Each structure stands twice: as C-alpha cells, then as structure tokens.
C-alpha cells in the first residue's frame, strides 16, 4: 500500500472528495478554515490545500470469469 497525495484522474479526486464530504457530514472537523458551510465545498478546499491523501493498494483488479460469451438473445 502507498499513500498518494496527487490524483491520477479526476474520477479518483471526486471519489475522495465525496468520501471526505460524508465524513464531514458525520461530524468530522474541517482541516482548513473556510467561509463555506457545505461539506462538498469544504472537502474540495481541503484537497486543494493538500490536506487530504488516499491509500492505494497494490492489489490488481481481476475480472470475474464469464462462463458464456455474449449476451443471450430472447426470441418470441
């Protein structure tokens, strides 16, 4: 596992911000001083300030095995 401070995609950045916003809604304290009261905006400001990191595991993504190829076609 490695701790990442920079984001490799905008999708990952949005996922991390969403998770942090949920933490803020559950009562966590903000890591930056802000004028905003919205958890999503506070999470974005924390990320932009470099206060948020995420853990990237070294586990490879494995697709589940598929027994049949293709999509079954239904006929009348």
Secondary structure, DSSP 8 states (H G I E B T S, - for coil): -EEE-S-SSHHHHHHHHHHHHHHHHTT---SS--S---HHHHHHHHHHTT---EEE----------SS-S------
